[in-house]
Amino acid sequence: MGETTDVKTGDGAFLFDAEGNRTDDPSKAVRGEVVSQDAQGRARRTWFLFEEVEIKWLPVSESAFLLWVLAALFGVWLVIGVLLGLI
């Protein structure tokens, strides 16, 4: 439950929910752990966290900002196409 393990090497990835329980559902996971072995056979553990980060200087949501960036890039692409006579 909440793990993907390579039986031969003992390597694995584990996900944990907010209460510290292992979970198989990535949408409920808030942290995780990757266990692998180095060349000498010693276990190496890497921990990671999932967290929402609010960008304080951004007055709109991140998705709205990215849509504006996409629209701006599309506009630049159109202008370049017109200037080069491709459109």
C-alpha positions in Angstrom: 0.0 0.0 0.0 1.5 3.4 -1.0 4.6 1.9 -2.4 6.3 0.8 -5.5 9.2 -1.5 -4.8 11.7 -3.3 -6.9 12.1 -6.7 -5.2 15.6 -7.4 -6.5 17.2 -4.2 -5.2 14.9 -3.2 -2.4 14.4 0.2 -4.1 11.0 1.9 -3.6 8.9 5.0 -3.5 6.4 5.6 -0.7 3.6 8.2 -0.4 2.2 9.5 2.8 -1.0 11.5 3.5 -1.4 14.4 5.9 -1.9 12.1 8.9 1.3 10.2 8.2 -0.3 7.0 6.8 0.9 5.4 3.6 -1.4 5.9 0.7 -1.7 4.8 -2.9 -3.6 7.9 -4.0 -1.1 10.6 -5.2 -3.9 13.3 -4.9 -4.0 12.6 -1.1 -0.2 12.5 -0.7 1.5 15.4 1.1 5.0 13.9 1.3 6.9 11.0 0.1 10.1 9.0 0.4 12.3 7.3 -2.2 14.5 4.5 -1.0 17.4 3.3 -3.2 20.7 1.5 -2.8 24.1 2.9 -3.7 26.9 0.9 -5.3 28.0 -0.5 -1.9 24.5 -1.7 -1.1 23.8 1.0 1.5 20.2 2.4 1.7 19.8 6.0 0.5 16.6 7.8 1.5 15.3 10.9 -0.2 12.3 12.8 1.3 10.1 15.2 -0.6 7.0 17.3 0.1 4.1 18.5 -1.9 2.8 21.9 -1.0 0.8 24.7 -2.5 2.9 27.9 -2.8 1.2 31.3 -3.2 3.2 33.8 -5.2 2.7 37.0 -3.2 3.6 39.4 -6.0 1.2 37.9 -8.4 -2.2 39.7 -8.2 -4.1 36.9 -10.1 -4.2 33.1 -9.8 -1.3 31.2 -11.3 -3.5 29.6 -14.0 -4.8 33.1 -15.1 -1.2 34.4 -15.2 -0.1 31.5 -17.4 -3.0 32.0 -19.7 -2.0 35.7 -20.2 1.6 34.6 -20.8 0.4 32.1 -23.4 -1.7 34.8 -25.1 1.3 37.2 -25.1 3.5 34.6 -26.7 0.9 33.8 -29.3 0.6 37.6 -30.1 4.4 37.8 -30.5 4.4 34.8 -32.8 1.7 36.5 -34.9 3.6 39.8 -35.1 6.7 38.0 -36.2 4.7 36.1 -38.8 3.2 39.3 -40.2 6.6 41.1 -40.2 8.3 38.2 -42.1 5.3 37.9 -44.5 4.5 34.4 -43.4 0.9 35.2 -42.4 
